[in-house]
Amino acid sequence: MIVLGLESSCDETGIALYDTERGLLAHALHSQVAMHEAYGGVVPELASRDHIRRAIPLLDQCLQDASLVCSDIDAIAYTQGPGLAGALLVGASVACSLGLALDLPVLGVHHLEGHLLSPLLSPNPPEFPFVALLVSGGHTQLMRVDGVGRYALLGETVDDAAGEAFDKSAKLLGLGYPGGPAISALANLGNPATHQLPRPMLHSKDLNFSFSGLKTAVLTVVKKHPQALSEQDKADIARGFVDAIVDVLTAKCLAALKQTGLQRLVIAGGVGANLQLRASLNAAAAKRRFKVFYPALEFCTDNGAMIAFAGARQLMENPAAAVRDYAFNVKPRWPLSECRSGLLA
């Protein structure tokens, strides 16, 4: 079964073709980062219009790369939510229009489910069950994953997500957008002893997170400098910020493994590409003898491959999940607990 996946929840247009027998056949991605950089963040209307421009050319590229034609596709999966309403509508309309034209079943996929399952695309995928840290610009959650559609929420952020804190703190340092990669790179040049920033909720005795206070701590340090920040000042602050956030994420992951008794940890989402976080978790895994899994770097951020794969896995578990009902709707706010598969009690 060949599944076409479309991702358009925010500022990446992703298209992919996944075969349940042969694996990922092709994928293509267009990032809008350069377009939104001038505004310091994503402009929803511009994002939607760019998805319209990119979707069909990327589909043609994928079909060509996989040596397929539209009639070879067996089902279509698209990101139904959560995300920007206008951007989601583009992907949904393209998916359902193609489904109607080709008489194919169509399946709406939860964006976070795509991220949760993305490490299974790797050559050495984790086995169920595992603990997953979903860490991105919009979400920071710890989940127990017992199978496709079987997810239990263990903890989540009570305010800013980790990726959001990265972007906001980078902006305070004048690093532009997107800030996450920039502040991480700058942190490598900083002195870890210069700024000991707070580790919010590190000892909260639960698995929740809070990062807005850490962002405020960065602002406080910046304001204490009477003159413009030098490059070394920025590097030292970046190092203090990154060390703090990595310490919290690592400690919460270890606590989640202890609480569940599991020995497999999966990291998913854009912040999963952070090299400092990976180094910290790899060191902890070597010391505590658990296994940690990451998606390939190209699948950490939003992409069509994870949507095609999640859709294919859902269809393998429940073929009736895809329907020929092309009156689509999107869900900009869609808790994972309300997705098609449901969560564990």
Secondary structure, DSSP 8 states (H G I E B T S, - for coil): -EEEEEE-SSSEEEEEEEETTTEEEEEEEEE-HHHHHTTTS--HHHHHHHHHHHHHHHHHHHHHHTT--GGG--EEEEEEESS-HHHHHHHHHHHHHHHHHHT--EEEEEHHHHHHHGGGGSSS---SSEEEEEESSS-EEEEEEEETTEEEEEEEBSSS-HHHHHHHHHHHTT--SSHHHHHHHHHTTS-TTT-----TTTTSSSS-B--HHHHHHHHHHHHH-SS---HHHHHHHHHHHHHHHHHHHHHHHHHHHHHHT--EEEEESGGGG-HHHHHHHHHHHHHHT-EEE---GGGTSS-HHHHHHHHHHHHHH-GGG-B--------SS--GGGSSS-B--
